[in-house]
Amino acid sequence: MGSVILPAIGIAVATALIGSLVFQSFAPNNELSPFLALEEKCEKIASEGYKFHLKYPESNLDEIPIDDMNALIRLDTLWIEDCVNRLPAATVFDIINSVERDFHSGE
């Protein structure tokens, strides 16, 4: 009886492993795609915000023209909600460094 149970367990484990591999090969691998799309969106937000911060480097929010102030507030809100709250800190800092480097390199 024991000699029958051991091969049956082995066959069950092998079947489960093979089934898992087959399922993974057919399942779409979109785990990184939304993450990359969010990074690209955040890079655009950071780029636009950086333009405002370069345009008004030492200004208080009250000294900025109303249209630019509203745009900056909207960008800051998007940055916090979509980027800082949803991405790892290391990714956020990579985006910041990338945007700053791109502006100073002339890209």
C-alpha positions as CSV (number, residue, x, y, z in Angstrom):
1,M,0.0,0.0,0.0
2,G,2.8,2.4,0.9
3,S,4.5,1.7,-2.4
4,V,1.4,2.9,-4.3
5,I,0.9,6.1,-2.3
6,L,4.4,7.4,-2.8
7,P,4.3,7.3,-6.7
8,A,0.8,8.7,-6.6
9,I,2.0,11.7,-4.6
10,G,4.9,12.2,-7.0
11,I,2.6,12.1,-10.0
12,A,0.3,14.6,-8.3
13,V,3.1,17.0,-7.6
14,A,4.6,16.7,-11.1
15,T,1.1,17.3,-12.6
16,A,0.6,20.4,-10.5
17,L,4.1,21.7,-11.5
18,I,3.4,21.1,-15.2
19,G,0.0,22.7,-14.9
20,S,1.4,25.7,-13.3
21,L,4.1,26.1,-16.0
22,V,1.4,25.8,-18.7
23,F,-0.8,28.3,-17.0
24,Q,2.1,30.8,-16.6
25,S,3.0,30.5,-20.3
26,F,-0.5,31.3,-21.4
27,A,-1.2,34.0,-18.9
28,P,-0.4,37.6,-20.1
29,N,2.6,39.1,-18.5
30,N,1.4,42.6,-18.0
31,E,2.7,43.1,-14.5
32,L,5.3,45.6,-15.5
33,S,3.4,47.4,-18.3
34,P,1.1,49.4,-16.0
35,F,4.1,50.2,-13.8
36,L,6.1,51.5,-16.8
37,A,3.2,53.5,-18.0
38,L,2.9,55.1,-14.6
39,E,6.6,55.9,-14.6
40,E,6.3,57.6,-18.0
41,K,3.3,59.6,-16.8
42,C,5.2,60.6,-13.7
43,E,8.2,61.7,-15.7
44,K,6.0,64.0,-17.8
45,I,4.4,65.4,-14.6
46,A,7.9,66.0,-13.1
47,S,9.1,67.6,-16.3
48,E,6.3,70.0,-16.5
49,G,6.6,70.9,-12.8
50,Y,10.3,71.3,-13.1
51,K,9.7,73.9,-15.9
52,F,7.7,75.9,-13.5
53,H,10.2,75.6,-10.7
54,L,12.9,76.8,-13.1
55,K,10.7,79.7,-14.3
56,Y,9.9,80.8,-10.7
57,P,12.9,79.6,-8.7
58,E,12.6,81.8,-5.6
59,S,9.0,82.8,-5.8
60,N,6.3,82.2,-3.3
61,L,3.1,80.7,-4.6
62,D,1.3,84.0,-4.1
63,E,3.8,85.8,-6.4
64,I,3.2,83.5,-9.4
65,P,0.6,84.5,-12.0
66,I,-2.8,82.9,-11.2
67,D,-2.8,80.6,-14.3
68,D,0.7,79.3,-13.6
69,M,-0.1,78.9,-9.9
70,N,-3.2,76.8,-10.8
71,A,-1.2,74.7,-13.2
72,L,1.6,74.2,-10.6
73,I,-0.9,73.2,-7.9
74,R,-2.6,70.8,-10.3
75,L,0.8,69.3,-11.2
76,D,1.9,69.0,-7.6
77,T,-1.4,67.3,-6.7
78,L,-0.9,64.8,-9.6
79,W,2.7,64.2,-8.6
80,I,1.7,63.4,-5.0
81,E,-1.4,61.3,-5.8
82,D,-0.1,59.4,-8.8
83,C,3.6,59.2,-8.3
84,V,4.7,59.6,-4.7
85,N,1.8,57.6,-3.3
86,R,2.0,54.8,-5.9
87,L,5.6,54.3,-6.8
88,P,8.5,53.1,-4.7
89,A,10.7,56.0,-3.2
90,A,13.7,54.8,-5.3
91,T,11.7,55.1,-8.5
92,V,10.4,58.6,-7.6
93,F,14.0,59.8,-6.9
94,D,15.2,58.2,-10.2
95,I,12.5,60.1,-12.1
96,I,13.5,63.4,-10.3
97,N,17.1,62.8,-11.1
98,S,16.4,61.9,-14.7
99,V,14.2,65.0,-15.3
100,E,16.8,67.3,-13.7
101,R,19.7,65.7,-15.7
102,D,17.7,65.9,-19.0
103,F,17.0,69.7,-18.4
104,H,20.7,70.4,-17.6
105,S,22.0,68.4,-20.5
106,G,19.8,70.2,-23.0
107,E,17.5,67.4,-23.9
